[in-house]
Amino acid sequence: MKGGAYLVTVKLRPGESQEGLLRRFRKAVMRSRIRSKLRRKRYFVSKGEKRRLKRKRAIRRARRRQRQRR
């Protein structure tokens, strides 16, 4: 997905309501993780900041795993 072209298409099924179509579209967007990618790319993040965030996430993950083992 280079160049910022994010595309999710959903076609209307026969007999499907607009609400159902919209629900399927939202699920497709969530599955493709477009929103999280856009949020991440919204602001410039330096390499040092990325490293700190990565380390912070790893610590959280380790704590969560430790709690699940107990």
PyMOL commands that set and color helices and strands:
alter all, ss='L'
color gray80, all
select helices_A, chain A and resi 2-4+18-32+34-40+47-69
alter helices_A, ss='H'
color red, helices_A
deselect
rebuild
show_as cartoon
